[in-house]
Amino acid sequence: MIQSLFLDTSIWNFALADDSPDFRDLTLELFDLIHQFESRAVISNLVVQEIDLAPLLKASRMHDLIASINPYVFEMTDEAFELGRAYITHGVLSENHSVDCFHVAAATILDVEFLLSWNFRHLANENKSSRFSEVNGKLGYPNRLKIGSPLEVLRS
């Protein structure tokens, strides 16, 4: 079982997505797996800030979910912001998606095994994952981070 998982904002959002019951159910299954195997869940203060932008009731419910998982909350550092900007400079994602880059940077610096996201366009796809990994290698960061959806963890 995977020991450490960075959960981006989309994970918390889809846990409450009644309009996407398949993604919701898979996310809740992931949370059960985290509890069962005592995997270390990780988020950053940016995830918390993004959740705080949601409507009050939804944000409150997501905070309750976070409390139930009790992830380590990484406070973004200058190093993490610099690495995130390096992904943008290297063309992995545009400035418009800087928060996604910062999530990857946090997971990389913490040497997390897997960053999970339901964001298939910008994060949870093989092309983006390999491009983030390429930049990490150029800059001397570990390349063990895998980026994918909860499906990849649930199937393993």
Secondary structure, DSSP 8 states (H G I E B T S, - for coil): --SEEEE-HHHHHHTT-TT-HHHHHHHHHHHHHHHHHT-EEEEEHHHHHHHHTS-HHHHHHHHHHHHHH--EEE---HHHHHHHHHHHHTTSS-GGGHHHHHHHHHHHHTT-SEEE-S-TTTTSSHHHHHHHHHHHHHTT-----EEE-HHHHHT-
